[in-house]
Amino acid sequence: MVRDLVDVSVRLVKAQKKSLVQDEATAKANEKTC
């Protein structure tokens, strides 16, 4: 049970980091186009 919860939380953190990186990349791209 605990291991499953930890695994899920780790996946969520990784997903959040990925989305953050993508947001930064898109923001930089938008700045360049503007």
PDB file as gemmi writes it, atoms N, CA and C in Angstrom:
CRYST1    1.000    1.000    1.000  90.00  90.00  90.00 P 1                      
ATOM      1  N   MET A   1       0.847  -1.213   0.000  1.00  0.00           N  
ATOM      2  CA  MET A   1       0.000   0.000   0.000  1.00  0.00           C  
ATOM      3  C   MET A   1       0.879   1.259   0.000  1.00  0.00           C  
ATOM      4  N   VAL A   2       1.781   1.346   0.980  1.00  0.00           N  
ATOM      5  CA  VAL A   2       2.617   2.551   1.077  1.00  0.00           C  
ATOM      6  C   VAL A   2       3.473   2.702  -0.170  1.00  0.00           C  
ATOM      7  N   ARG A   3       4.036   1.598  -0.636  1.00  0.00           N  
ATOM      8  CA  ARG A   3       4.888   1.675  -1.831  1.00  0.00           C  
ATOM      9  C   ARG A   3       4.084   2.181  -3.020  1.00  0.00           C  
ATOM     10  N   ASP A   4       2.848   1.716  -3.137  1.00  0.00           N  
ATOM     11  CA  ASP A   4       1.999   2.168  -4.252  1.00  0.00           C  
ATOM     12  C   ASP A   4       1.780   3.677  -4.165  1.00  0.00           C  
ATOM     13  N   LEU A   5       1.505   4.166  -2.949  1.00  0.00           N  
ATOM     14  CA  LEU A   5       1.275   5.607  -2.779  1.00  0.00           C  
ATOM     15  C   LEU A   5       2.525   6.387  -3.154  1.00  0.00           C  
ATOM     16  N   VAL A   6       3.681   5.909  -2.708  1.00  0.00           N  
ATOM     17  CA  VAL A   6       4.941   6.596  -3.033  1.00  0.00           C  
ATOM     18  C   VAL A   6       5.152   6.598  -4.535  1.00  0.00           C  
ATOM     19  N   ASP A   7       4.897   5.465  -5.167  1.00  0.00           N  
ATOM     20  CA  ASP A   7       5.075   5.372  -6.624  1.00  0.00           C  
ATOM     21  C   ASP A   7       4.178   6.379  -7.331  1.00  0.00           C  
ATOM     22  N   VAL A   8       2.945   6.476  -6.891  1.00  0.00           N  
ATOM     23  CA  VAL A   8       1.999   7.412  -7.514  1.00  0.00           C  
ATOM     24  C   VAL A   8       2.462   8.853  -7.309  1.00  0.00           C  
ATOM     25  N   SER A   9       2.897   9.175  -6.089  1.00  0.00           N  
ATOM     26  CA  SER A   9       3.343  10.552  -5.813  1.00  0.00           C  
ATOM     27  C   SER A   9       4.563  10.887  -6.649  1.00  0.00           C  
ATOM     28  N   VAL A  10       5.470   9.929  -6.802  1.00  0.00           N  
ATOM     29  CA  VAL A  10       6.669  10.167  -7.617  1.00  0.00           C  
ATOM     30  C   VAL A  10       6.258  10.432  -9.059  1.00  0.00           C  
ATOM     31  N   ARG A  11       5.302   9.656  -9.555  1.00  0.00           N  
ATOM     32  CA  ARG A  11       4.836   9.863 -10.938  1.00  0.00           C  
ATOM     33  C   ARG A  11       4.222  11.250 -11.090  1.00  0.00           C  
ATOM     34  N   LEU A  12       3.440  11.667 -10.094  1.00  0.00           N  
ATOM     35  CA  LEU A  12       2.810  12.992 -10.167  1.00  0.00           C  
ATOM     36  C   LEU A  12       3.876  14.077 -10.212  1.00  0.00           C  
ATOM     37  N   VAL A  13       4.893  13.956  -9.357  1.00  0.00           N  
ATOM     38  CA  VAL A  13       5.963  14.965  -9.324  1.00  0.00           C  
ATOM     39  C   VAL A  13       6.674  15.009 -10.666  1.00  0.00           C  
ATOM     40  N   LYS A  14       6.975  13.835 -11.222  1.00  0.00           N  
ATOM     41  CA  LYS A  14       7.653  13.792 -12.526  1.00  0.00           C  
ATOM     42  C   LYS A  14       6.777  14.444 -13.594  1.00  0.00           C  
ATOM     43  N   ALA A  15       5.482  14.162 -13.561  1.00  0.00           N  
ATOM     44  CA  ALA A  15       4.567  14.737 -14.553  1.00  0.00           C  
ATOM     45  C   ALA A  15       4.530  16.256 -14.411  1.00  0.00           C  
ATOM     46  N   GLN A  16       4.508  16.737 -13.162  1.00  0.00           N  
ATOM     47  CA  GLN A  16       4.478  18.187 -12.937  1.00  0.00           C  
ATOM     48  C   GLN A  16       5.752  18.820 -13.469  1.00  0.00           C  
ATOM     49  N   LYS A  17       6.902  18.181 -13.221  1.00  0.00           N  
ATOM     50  CA  LYS A  17       8.169  18.737 -13.713  1.00  0.00           C  
ATOM     51  C   LYS A  17       8.162  18.782 -15.231  1.00  0.00           C  
ATOM     52  N   LYS A  18       7.654  17.723 -15.857  1.00  0.00           N  
ATOM     53  CA  LYS A  18       7.596  17.688 -17.330  1.00  0.00           C  
ATOM     54  C   LYS A  18       6.736  18.834 -17.843  1.00  0.00           C  
ATOM     55  N   SER A  19       5.559  19.019 -17.245  1.00  0.00           N  
ATOM     56  CA  SER A  19       4.660  20.085 -17.703  1.00  0.00           C  
ATOM     57  C   SER A  19       5.298  21.450 -17.476  1.00  0.00           C  
ATOM     58  N   LEU A  20       6.033  21.603 -16.367  1.00  0.00           N  
ATOM     59  CA  LEU A  20       6.703  22.883 -16.101  1.00  0.00           C  
ATOM     60  C   LEU A  20       7.733  23.162 -17.179  1.00  0.00           C  
ATOM     61  N   VAL A  21       8.515  22.151 -17.524  1.00  0.00           N  
ATOM     62  CA  VAL A  21       9.541  22.326 -18.557  1.00  0.00           C  
ATOM     63  C   VAL A  21       8.879  22.688 -19.877  1.00  0.00           C  
ATOM     64  N   GLN A  22       7.778  22.025 -20.199  1.00  0.00           N  
ATOM     65  CA  GLN A  22       7.073  22.308 -21.453  1.00  0.00           C  
ATOM     66  C   GLN A  22       6.528  23.735 -21.428  1.00  0.00           C  
ATOM     67  N   ASP A  23       5.999  24.163 -20.286  1.00  0.00           N  
ATOM     68  CA  ASP A  23       5.465  25.527 -20.180  1.00  0.00           C  
ATOM     69  C   ASP A  23       6.580  26.536 -20.415  1.00  0.00           C  
ATOM     70  N   GLU A  24       7.755  26.300 -19.821  1.00  0.00           N  
ATOM     71  CA  GLU A  24       8.881  27.220 -20.005  1.00  0.00           C  
ATOM     72  C   GLU A  24       9.291  27.256 -21.470  1.00  0.00           C  
ATOM     73  N   ALA A  25       9.320  26.100 -22.105  1.00  0.00           N  
ATOM     74  CA  ALA A  25       9.726  26.030 -23.513  1.00  0.00           C  
ATOM     75  C   ALA A  25       8.733  26.802 -24.379  1.00  0.00           C  
ATOM     76  N   THR A  26       7.454  26.618 -24.137  1.00  0.00           N  
ATOM     77  CA  THR A  26       6.439  27.317 -24.934  1.00  0.00           C  
ATOM     78  C   THR A  26       6.500  28.818 -24.661  1.00  0.00           C  
ATOM     79  N   ALA A  27       6.767  29.194 -23.414  1.00  0.00           N  
ATOM     80  CA  ALA A  27       6.855  30.620 -23.075  1.00  0.00           C  
ATOM     81  C   ALA A  27       8.020  31.254 -23.828  1.00  0.00           C  
ATOM     82  N   LYS A  28       9.163  30.571 -23.854  1.00  0.00           N  
ATOM     83  CA  LYS A  28      10.322  31.102 -24.580  1.00  0.00           C  
ATOM     84  C   LYS A  28      10.003  31.207 -26.068  1.00  0.00           C  
ATOM     85  N   ALA A  29       9.335  30.204 -26.596  1.00  0.00           N  
ATOM     86  CA  ALA A  29       8.984  30.218 -28.020  1.00  0.00           C  
ATOM     87  C   ALA A  29       8.046  31.391 -28.304  1.00  0.00           C  
ATOM     88  N   ASN A  30       7.097  31.636 -27.419  1.00  0.00           N  
ATOM     89  CA  ASN A  30       6.165  32.752 -27.605  1.00  0.00           C  
ATOM     90  C   ASN A  30       6.917  34.080 -27.578  1.00  0.00           C  
ATOM     91  N   GLU A  31       7.897  34.197 -26.677  1.00  0.00           N  
ATOM     92  CA  GLU A  31       8.671  35.443 -26.601  1.00  0.00           C  
ATOM     93  C   GLU A  31       9.418  35.672 -27.912  1.00  0.00           C  
ATOM     94  N   LYS A  32       9.979  34.596 -28.462  1.00  0.00           N  
ATOM     95  CA  LYS A  32      10.733  34.731 -29.716  1.00  0.00           C  
ATOM     96  C   LYS A  32       9.811  35.165 -30.852  1.00  0.00           C  
ATOM     97  N   THR A  33       8.618  34.589 -30.924  1.00  0.00           N  
ATOM     98  CA  THR A  33       7.693  34.919 -32.006  1.00  0.00           C  
ATOM     99  C   THR A  33       7.191  36.356 -31.852  1.00  0.00           C  
ATOM    100  N   CYS A  34       6.996  36.791 -30.623  1.00  0.00           N  
ATOM    101  CA  CYS A  34       6.519  38.163 -30.397  1.00  0.00           C  
ATOM    102  C   CYS A  34       7.646  39.135 -30.718  1.00  0.00           C  
TER     103      CYS A  34                                                      
END                                                                             
